[in-house]
């Protein structure tokens, strides 16, 4: 039997001292005799000291950097076969290292594998449940081969990572879509996979404002720019064709929900039914997501999440339209 490949966990950790007792402890436990490297990209708290006292190897950068640069630094310092990236606000399940090493042993052509958030986020406010459960649901339904890359819990062969230049830290100096862009380059080097059972628990507390700002500034806008630059729009994850149709319907869904009661009050039941039709179609299209949300957090949350998801689809699609419009007009400015 072929020996398991050597592995190191690389965890970028900025001002994460309060998170490490959970996230780093889990990473150390999962790693066993494999290395764990924490890269502190200029924290103003005692992240580096906490990590060192817990038993991790630590690199502390003297000035503030984003996670892309921090991960690149960590990779250069670990001479192993496989690098597993885990974010400092993610608590690895006990089997993550075992699953990753076994996946790479089983497939010599595998260059990357990625996992997902689990379905039990500790923060139970609406925004946190929506973001974490949405991420889990999307990744559970995504393609398991030819997959994208996710740095919250994702692993790749170190030699391939270094060959293609690692994360593009100059283009993505802050947390954005540096992992998705890396995934496009990784797919050219071999097999890329998603393991739906490779889980971490996400500790982040979201607000509605942070959801919208992150979705637009850190996801929709840079992802749209990447699509415009590369011409690649994968039929997977948030870009699956069903989500494109759902985004087109979303404005009609919200318009119908506002105007249908008015039409009914005026006695025009036929018009009211017509106005509600897009919502009915959307409910059918999202029935699996709604059922999952209901099972995880109750029917009331599921229906509110479906409604907010329409808003998410609208602002994401609008951002994409603005970026693509500027690109086609020859502009280089961002949305």
Secondary structure, 3 states (H helix, E strand, C coil): CCCCCCEEEEEECCCCHHHHHHHHHHHHHHHCCCEEEEEECCCCCCHHHHHHHHCCEEEECCCCCCHHHHHHHHHHCCCCCEEEEECCCEEECCCHHHHHHHHHHHCCCEEEEEEEECCCCCCCCHHHHHHHHHHHHHHHHCCCECCCCCCCEEEEEHHHHHHCCCCCCCCCCCCCCHHHHHHHHHCCCCEEEEEEEEEEEECCCCCHHHHHHHHHHHHHHHHHHHHHHHCCCCCCHHHCHHHHHHHHHHHHHHHHHHHHHHHHHCCCHHHHHHHHHHHHHHHHHCHHHHHHHHHHHCHHHHHHHHHHHHHHHHHHHHHHHHHHHHHHCCCCCCC
